Amino acid sequence: MKRIQIRTFIATTIMMLFLGSCNEILDEQPRSIYEPGFFKTEKGVYGGLTSMYAHLRYIYGPAYYYNTLVTGTDEATYGQSADNNFKDMDLSGVGSVTSTSSRTDGLWTSTFPNINTASGIIENAAAVGTISEGLIAEARFFRAFDYFLLVQTFGGVPLDLGAGELKFNTNPVRTSTRNTVPEVYTKGIFPDLLTAINDLPALGRVKGGVTKTVARLYLSKAYLTYAWWLQNPNNIPTYPAADRTDPDGHDAQWYFQKAYDIATEGIDNPGPFNLQNTYYDVNVGVNDRNSEILLYADHTETSEFYNASSLTYSNGAAPENFSGWMMTWNYTNIRSAGVSSIQREASQPLGRPWVRMCPTIGVITNTFADKTNDSRYDGTFTTVYRGNWNKAGNTAATLINANGLPVSPGGAILTFLNTDNPGVVYATATANIGAGLLAGRSDFVINPSGISRIVYPGLWKLGVYRTDNGTGLGQPNAASTRPFNIAKFSELYFVAAEAAVKGASPKGGKSARELINVIRARAGKWRWDNNGNTAKVADNSTALTAATPAIIDLNYILAERSREYYAEGYRWFDLVRTQKWEELAGSYQICGSNYGDHTPVTVTRTIDKHHYLRPIPQAQLDGMVMTPSEKAAYQNPGYE
C-alpha cells in the first residue's frame, strides 16, 4: 500500500517468541531483516507472533493517538500547555482536524504492517508442520483486532494489500482500493474472530497472551458496533458509500442479539479471568496485569530492552507509554511559604507534568457526582497533593502552608474538594497557583467549579508506578514502565447490557440492569481511600445498586462506561458507535488558562457528521502513485 508498510515487512526489527507456559512472558530478541519465506519456518512464525504483541506499544501508550480518543469527547478538553495536536481534536474553534493534523496516523501506520504479518502467518504456518491451530488463531485475532480499530476510525479500509483480499503481500504496491464497511466486517473481522474463539486456548500460552475470552469480547464488540452501523439512527454518512444492508442477510437486531449472546458466553466461561474485588485493585500499579485485564501493551522497569524505552528519560514518542503525562498538571509550581513542597516524583499520584489535556467541570460534578458511595472517582483521580520535599533532600520537618499552618511530609498541600464549598476564598498569589483557603485548614483548596485548563485533578489511574525509587523521587522523567491496559473482563457486562437495551433477549439473571449492577456493586466496595491515603473498609454496593433505575437506557450505560473507563481511550469509540457524540459532548465548562482563574465558561464544539470518521492520513495519500482525483476519492468526505 505504502512505502512504510513495505519496509516493515522486508526489513524490520521483529521480536522472537520462545515456547513457554502461561507463566512465561514474551522473550523478545532483535532481528534486523527477514524475507517472506521466513514465515514458513517455526522461528519465523514465533517471531511474527511476538511482533504482534510488540505492535500494541505503538498504538496504546503513545499520547498523540490516545489524545484522539479522549480530547473532544465529554471526558476531556485541551490543557494550558496544549499544542495543536490537542487543540485540533477539541473541535471548539481553536484548531481543525485535517489529513495532516489528525494523529490517527499512528493507528494507520501501526496496523497495516501487522495485518500483513498476520496474513503471512495464516497462509504459511500450516506448511511448517509444527504450528498448532491455536498459534495461527493468535494471528487471526490480531488481524481482526487491527481491522476493527481501523473500520471504526476510518470507515471502509482495504482488505487487499496488493496480493488479494486478506492475502500476504510481498511486493511493493503503490495503489490501493478501499473496501466497504460491511465487507471489512463480514469478510475480515467476523470470520477471524469466530475462528479465534474456536481455536484459542482458555488459558494464554504466555502471560498476557490472547485467549478465548478476549476473542469473545472483541467479537461481541464488533457485532454491537456493526449493529449500530446498520441501524444508523442519526443518518451519519459512511465511506466508501455502501447500503446499510448486511451481505449475509441479517438485520441490526440479529447482530445486537449475537453481541449479547457472545458477551454473556464470555461472562459464563471466564477461564482465568474475573472482576477484581474493588475498583482500586483494577488500577493500582502494584496490581498490574491482574485477572481482570484481558490484553495490554506491556512495559517493564527491569530492562530497557524489554521495556522498549529508556528507564531514565523519555523522547515522548512511540513505543513509549507516556499517555499518563497528558492529564498531569504542573503541581511542582505549588509553593508552601516559598518552598516547592511537591516535587516531581515517579509515583502513581504524581509523575511528569505535561498539561496537554484536562477533565471538564462536568466530569467532576456530573459523571462522578457520587463520590461518597462510588469508589470510582477516588480510584480515577489524584485529588489530594501531598508534600514530598523531604525526598528531594530538604530536611525541614514542617513547612508553613495555607492559613499560616504547618504541614509535614506526606501531609495534604492542595486538595480538590469533592463538592463546591461557598466558604472557599481565592487569592491570586495563594500557593503560587491561585488556590483557595478554607478557614482552619492547612491545605490549599479548589472547588470543582474552579478547575481550569491549568490546575485540575490529575489522572491517578494511569500514573507512574515503580519499585526502584528507594527513598527518593525516582525517575519521573522516564516514560511509564507500567503496561497500558487495552481490554478488561468487565467490558463484557457493558456490551451485553447495551445489546439488551437495544432489544436483545436477555437470559435469566442477566438483564441490562442486572448486568450493570454487577459493575456498580463492585464500585461500592472500598478497601483503600486513595486520596485520604488510608485504609477504608466499606461496602456501599447495596446503596449503589438500589439507586440504579428500574429501566436503564443508553445514556445511563454510557455514563456508567465513562465512570468505569474514564480517560482510558474508550470514549470516542463509544460516542461514535452510539452516534451520541454531539449530544453528550457538544459543549462543556472549564475555567481559563491562567493561575487563579476560577470563572467557568461554556465552550461550544462544532461536531459535524463527517467528523464521525477520521481523515485518511496525508502520508498515506502522498505514498500512493495515483491521480489527484483518485486520491481525492480515497479520502473521507469533509477532509478534502
C-alpha angles and dihedrals in degrees: 000000000000138000097258090056094048091050092050092058100042103037118015145120110263129181122236120225120206123205113267147145126268089269093061126084135225108288104212122201124172123245118182100203143011135173131214095269089061089082089062089068129075090237090051093052093050091045092051092048092051091050087058092060089044092053090064088073090064091057105032118050102021105107104221097065089038088057091059090060097050113023110080094030126096088268102066150004132194121292131228095269096044120134124201092283085075103026092054091059094051093072089207099123098272094098142349137237112245137159089266100040102044108098093210084103085091090062095045096049094044099048107047095057088050092048090054091048089052091050090051091054094044092052099041110028096082090060091062091068096213100068116104125221087245091062092048088049089060088060090047090052094052094045089054092042092056095044090050091055091047098048092049091050105038106014116232114014133182119283089182112071092179106294100065135289112323090352127136109257121209102165131077111260123183100185131070141188123202121226121218124260094255091050093052092051100040099037099035120014104037099044093046094049094045089053091045092054090051097046106030118094123247088233117049116246089229131022106279092016120143119265143182089272097057090045089053090050093053095044090051090048091048092050090048094049094046091049089056090048091053092047095045096181096186098040096247109179121242131208137248087034112261137159114254090244129114118241089218093055099248125134129222092266091058090055094046088055092048090050090053094045095049093044093051090045086058091050092049094046103039100157107197094343131099143149116279115244094247136019089239089061091056094060109024110114096229088063099049117147090029126165094270093062113090099178136008142169100242132225133164140198093216099076135018089211095055091038090056090222143053120290093215108040140016138222092201092236141107133318089031122099104234104134091111092067094063097075094038112107124207099271089163088080090070111111129199106199089331096313122115095239098178114053126193105271137178094237132116097253093049129023131143116337118226101153093207098130135025139183118255121242088249091061090059098039102033113019091044097029094139106062095155105059100020113072095197097090090053090045094050109044140044102229100160119058113201131202118260102163090125090067089059092057100265105136097194108132092210140011128205110250136161118357089008091288125141125247130193130213108287091026123124113271099170130012130191103214121232093228134015114277114199089208093070112115116199125206125183095230097041111128087346089277103072095256124162139251131227117194113261097011124116093203125078113240141205126195120230089247088055100060112119143183088274105038121037141125112293126235103259097175093066094038127129119276122186135158097203100073095100108190094326140075095278121206105323093163094061121093115259116282091203122106115255108236114230107170132021132196089231092069091071087071092052094047092050092046093050091048090050091051087052091056107275112149107248129220121240110284092013106086117143091262093047092049094049091046090060087062094041092049089055090047089059094059119093132186098160134031097219099193093035086053092221141103114273121183108191137140113203094158094115092054093048097047092045089054092056109107116254089239115029124203136202095271090054091053091048091051090050091049090054092050091049100041103023112169094351093117100265101105105080090050090049094051094043094047093051093036089234097122099108094038096053102029105028091110139010142179127240138147121244136276100263128089110258095026105132099156111113118223128192114236122198123212126208105222109176125190092252089061089071085082122049119228121263103255114263091230089063091052092046091052095055124088098222135121119270090251091051090050091048090052090049092056122084113257116264094036099077 
